[in-house]
Amino acid sequence: MGSKVITLAKEFFDILRSLQDEEHNDTYTYEEDIQILKMNGDKIAVVNMFCGNQPVFICQKAVPKINEPDGQQISEYSNCAGDDAVDDDANVLQTELGPQPLTIMKARQLLSWYTLSQNANVSAVDNNAALHPLWVRCDMSDPARTTWFGAETVCVGNKVSGVKLYSVTCKGSTVDKRSLLTLDELKQEHKKRHHPSSMVIKGSARFNLFGSTVVENTMIESLSCVTVDFKWSHVESILETPPLSSTATLNIKVASGDMRSPMFEMYRELEFLQTLADGLRTGETEWMEPLDNTPAVNLTKAYLEELQNTVKTLQDQAAKTAESTRLKSDTDTPIFNSLLERGDLDFVEQLWVRMRKSVTSYQDIGDCLKLVIDALRYGDIKPWIHRDSSSSLSKLILQSYHQQIDHVSLTGVTPVHMLLEMGLDKMRKDYINYLIGEELTTLNHLCYYLSTEVDLQEQVIRLRKLHHLLEIIVTCSTFLALPYDRLFLLTQSCLQHYKTYPYDEEHEFKLQIKPALISNFYQKEQPLLWGVEVSSGHGPREVRTSLQLSDRPLVDHVIFEADYSNETVNGDSEDPAFFSTMVCCSLVNFA
C-alpha cells in the first residue's frame, strides 16, 4: 500500500514538474476529472494573500462535456485562465459554470502526494527540486467548511526542508458583528498549532475612494477605480479604523472616456484622431456623429472669410483667437476649462477644431484643405502659426510667407494624413500646456511622447499613453485633491512606465501617500476588505493565521448563505454585511 502511494506521488510530481518547466501557463487534465492550471497567484484573492504574483498550481474539478440527445454538444466550461477557446457556433449552447471544487477527500489526497514528493527522506522519491505552491479548491463538505487547501515548500538553500500547509475556511455574509471571530480567539487559534514564544499582529484594510457609486439605490458603474490599501501594527480590535501611522498605498486604475472626468471633451477629440489613424491603417473609416451640423466646407469658408476681412497685426489676431477660444469654451465644463483649454490656438489648430467637429467623409477633408491651400497660394490669408508646428499644412503656411508653396496632390489618403498631423500637433501642445504649466514634468522627460521621428500610427499610440497619464493625474487631482508632491511623483511613475509598456487601461498604478491626506475619504466609510494577521517565527519558517472580512466573497467556487438577522423593516441594514475568511497554517518539517 505504501509503495503504491509513493508511486502515485511520484507520478503527480512528474506532472507538476512538467507544467512548471513550461514557459507558458498551461492546463493539464489529470485522472479525467481534475484540472491543473499554472497561473500567477495574484489572479485569485485568497492565494494572493500568501503567494502574491509568483506562479502557483491550481487544482479544481474538470468540467465535463454533455452530449445532448440530438447529437449537439453542450460545452460547460470554466472561466479560469488557461481554458481552451470555446466554439462560438450559434447552434451550440454554452453554459459557463465557473471554477468547480473537488471533494475534501480528493483535495487531501493531492496535498499528501505533493508533500510526499517533496520529502527527500522518503526512500522511493528522488531528491526533487522545489515545486511551485499548490492550491486546491474544496467543496466545504467538512465540518470546518474548508474552501481551499494549500501547500508550499520551505527551503534551506536549494534543499526542501519542509512544507507549509494552509486551510481556508469561510462563513457567509452577516451584519451581526458579535458572530465574528474576536482578536483573542484568533490568537488562540494560532497558539493551538504553533505554541509561539511571541506573536506579531498586523492589520490591513482596503477602502474605495473613487469608482462605482450608489445613488438612490441605483449602482452607477465606472471602469475607473481608486482604492487605498492600509497596513499597520498593534491591532487592538476587529474592524478598527486604520490609524494615521499606517502605511497607505493608492491603487489607481483609470479608464479613458468616463463622462464624469474633466478630460471627457479631450477624450472625444482623441477618439476622432484615432478614427483617422484607424482609417489610414485599415482603409475603412467609421465616421463619428458630427458635433456641428454646419457642413465642414461651410465652416472652413466662413473661417477663411473672417481672416480675409480682418486687417490686423499678428498680435491682434492672437488676442482675437484667445478671445474666441475663451467664448467657445464657456459652453464646456468649468473644470475642463481651467485644466486644459488654451487661449493661444494658432490658425492650424483653429482649423482642426472646426474640421474635427464637422467632417464626415474623406471628401470633406479634401475639400476643406483645398480651400485653405488655394487661399494661401493666392495670398488671400497670412495666418500665424506656432514656431514649433510640425504638420504638413504648417510647412505650407511657412512657405506662403515667401510666396513659394509646394504643389500638394490632395488625392488618396494625403488629406487624411495632413488632418491627422494637425490633430497630433494640436493635442500634444494641449498636454504639454497642462503638464508643464502645473510643473509636473519637463520637456526632456516628454521627448519619447512628443517625437515626430516615428510613424504616425506610433505617434497616435504615444499620444494615447499621454492622454491616459493625464486622465490618471486629473482624477487624483480633481476628485482626491492630492498635493503637488504626490502628483509630481505619480506623473514621473506613469511617464516611466509607458516608455516601456504598451497602453493598458487595466494596469494599476501604485502611489505611496500619508493617510492624513485622504482621511476624510475613509474614516467614516466601511472597508471593502479588512484583515488581521497573527504571525510567529522568522524567514521561511514564519507561520501565519489570518482573518479577512470582505464586502463580497473571496472565494468564487461555492455559494454562501447570507445571515441578515439585524435587517430593518424595509430590508435595508444600516450596518455593513461582511463575509468572513480564515486562513490557518501548519508547518511540517522533514526529519
Secondary structure, DSSP 8 states (H G I E B T S, - for coil): -HHHHHHHHHHHHHHHHHHHHSSS--EEEETTTEEEEEEEGGGSHHHHHHHTTSEEEEEEE---EEE-TTS-EEEEE--STT-------TTS-EEE---B-B-HHHHHHHHHHHHHHH-TTSTTS--------EEEEB---STT-EEEEEEEEEEETTEEEEEEEEEEEEEEEES-GGGS--HHHHHHHHHHHH--S--EEEEEEEEEEES-EEETTEEE--S-EEEEEEEEE---STT----TTSEEEEEEE--TT-TTSTTHHHHHHHHHHHHHHHHHHHS-------S--S-HHHHHHHHHHHHHT----HHHHHHHHHHHHHHHHTTS-HHHHHHH--S---HHHHHHHHHHTT--SHHHHHHHHHHHHHHHHTTS------TT--SHHHHHHHHHTTT--------TTHHHHHHHHHHHHHHHHHHHHHHHHTTS--GGGGHHHH-SSS-HHHHHHHHHHHHHHHHHHHHHHHTT---HHHHHHHHHHHHHHHHHS---TT--EEEEE-GGGGHHHHTTS--SEEEEEEEES-GGG-EEEEEEEESS-S-SSS----B-TT--TTS--SS--EEEEEEEEEEEE--
